[in-house]
Amino acid sequence: MKRTIVVLAMLLLATLAVGQKDTKVTVKVIEREDSNVPYSYMFANGNAAIAQNLNLRGATLTIQFPDGRTAVVNCTSKFQERFAGPGNVRSCRVPLVDELQVETNGDKAKLFWNVSLDGKKVQSETYKIIAVSDAPK
């Protein structure tokens, strides 16, 4: 009896822990840039009318959340172990669609998008969140 209660309590705690993970949210891509050389990326916080130039490299997207907030996310080339020597990097996957799913965790945003007609094949990439603006009032 005690063993059953302990097992049920552990299952309940595991279920609660899984439930705390951030869920996927549908967002829209409103601006994009992709380059292997550094570039200047303009980000404006609409609420405070503050503009900032960000010096970035790689793939950069401005995404808009359903509540109106926007976020700048960036992904640079990632290390990939293949052979010894130079060339052990791969470019970030960049969504070509304007609507995708995002799952956030701290300063990371994992993007998901369909790459097949039937919607069964999904591509994903983890981007770093660079800046977040407030929702317009």
C-alpha positions as CSV (number, residue, x, y, z in Angstrom):
1,M,0.0,0.0,0.0
2,K,2.8,2.4,0.9
3,R,4.7,1.5,-2.2
4,T,1.6,2.3,-4.4
5,I,1.2,5.7,-2.7
6,V,4.8,6.5,-3.3
7,V,4.6,5.5,-7.0
8,L,1.4,7.5,-7.5
9,A,3.0,10.5,-5.8
10,M,6.1,10.2,-8.1
11,L,3.9,10.0,-11.1
12,L,2.0,13.1,-10.0
13,L,5.2,15.1,-9.5
14,A,6.6,13.9,-12.9
15,T,3.3,15.0,-14.6
16,L,3.4,18.4,-12.9
17,A,7.1,18.9,-13.9
18,V,6.3,18.1,-17.6
19,G,3.3,20.5,-17.5
20,Q,5.6,23.4,-16.5
21,K,7.5,23.3,-19.8
22,D,6.8,26.2,-22.1
23,T,4.3,25.4,-24.8
24,K,4.6,26.3,-28.5
25,V,3.1,29.6,-29.6
26,T,2.4,30.6,-33.2
27,V,4.3,33.7,-34.2
28,K,4.7,35.8,-37.4
29,V,8.1,36.7,-38.9
30,I,7.9,40.4,-39.7
31,E,11.6,41.0,-40.6
32,R,14.6,38.9,-41.6
33,E,18.3,39.1,-42.4
34,D,20.8,36.4,-43.1
35,S,24.5,37.0,-43.8
36,N,27.9,35.4,-42.9
37,V,29.4,38.8,-42.5
38,P,28.5,41.3,-39.7
39,Y,25.6,43.6,-40.4
40,S,23.6,46.3,-38.7
41,Y,20.1,45.3,-37.7
42,M,17.6,48.0,-36.6
43,F,15.3,47.2,-33.7
44,A,12.7,49.7,-32.5
45,N,10.7,49.4,-29.3
46,G,7.3,50.7,-30.5
47,N,6.1,51.5,-27.0
48,A,9.0,53.8,-26.0
49,A,10.0,54.9,-29.6
50,I,13.6,53.8,-28.9
51,A,15.6,52.5,-31.8
52,Q,18.8,50.6,-31.6
53,N,21.3,49.3,-34.1
54,L,22.4,45.8,-33.4
55,N,25.6,44.5,-34.9
56,L,24.9,40.9,-35.7
57,R,26.1,38.0,-37.9
58,G,24.1,34.9,-39.1
59,A,20.4,34.6,-39.3
60,T,18.3,37.2,-37.6
61,L,14.5,37.3,-37.4
62,T,12.0,39.7,-35.8
63,I,9.0,37.7,-34.7
64,Q,5.7,39.0,-33.4
65,F,3.8,37.1,-30.7
66,P,0.0,36.9,-30.5
67,D,-0.1,39.5,-27.6
68,G,1.7,42.1,-29.8
69,R,5.2,41.8,-28.4
70,T,8.1,41.5,-30.8
71,A,11.4,39.8,-30.3
72,V,14.7,39.8,-32.2
73,V,16.2,36.3,-32.4
74,N,19.6,35.5,-33.9
75,C,21.4,32.3,-34.8
76,T,25.1,32.1,-35.8
77,S,26.9,29.1,-37.3
78,K,27.1,26.1,-35.0
79,F,30.0,23.8,-34.3
80,Q,29.5,20.3,-35.8
81,E,32.0,17.6,-35.2
82,R,32.9,16.0,-38.5
83,F,36.6,15.9,-39.3
84,A,39.7,17.6,-37.7
85,G,40.5,21.0,-39.1
86,P,38.5,24.0,-40.4
87,G,35.0,23.7,-41.7
88,N,33.5,22.1,-38.7
89,V,30.5,24.5,-38.7
90,R,27.1,24.3,-40.2
91,S,24.8,27.3,-41.0
92,C,21.7,27.8,-39.1
93,R,18.4,26.6,-40.5
94,V,16.4,29.6,-41.6
95,P,12.6,29.3,-42.0
96,L,11.3,30.5,-45.3
97,V,7.8,30.8,-44.1
98,D,6.2,33.8,-42.3
99,E,4.3,31.8,-39.7
100,L,5.9,29.3,-37.3
101,Q,5.8,27.9,-33.9
102,V,8.2,29.0,-31.1
103,E,9.0,27.5,-27.7
104,T,11.0,29.8,-25.4
105,N,13.2,28.8,-22.5
106,G,15.2,31.7,-20.9
107,D,17.1,33.5,-23.6
108,K,16.6,30.7,-26.1
109,A,13.8,30.4,-28.7
110,K,13.4,27.1,-30.5
111,L,11.6,27.7,-33.8
112,F,9.5,25.0,-35.6
113,W,8.1,25.2,-39.1
114,N,6.6,22.8,-41.7
115,V,8.7,21.7,-44.6
116,S,6.3,19.3,-46.3
117,L,3.0,19.6,-48.0
118,D,1.3,17.2,-45.6
119,G,2.7,18.9,-42.5
120,K,4.3,15.8,-41.2
121,K,7.9,16.9,-41.6
122,V,9.0,19.7,-39.3
123,Q,12.3,21.6,-39.3
124,S,13.6,23.3,-36.1
125,E,16.5,25.5,-35.0
126,T,17.4,27.1,-31.7
127,Y,17.9,30.9,-31.8
128,K,19.2,33.3,-29.1
129,I,16.8,36.0,-28.0
130,I,18.6,39.4,-28.5
131,A,15.8,41.9,-27.6
132,V,12.1,41.9,-26.7
133,S,9.8,44.9,-27.1
134,D,6.6,45.6,-25.2
135,A,3.2,45.2,-26.8
136,P,1.9,48.4,-28.3
137,K,-0.7,50.2,-26.2
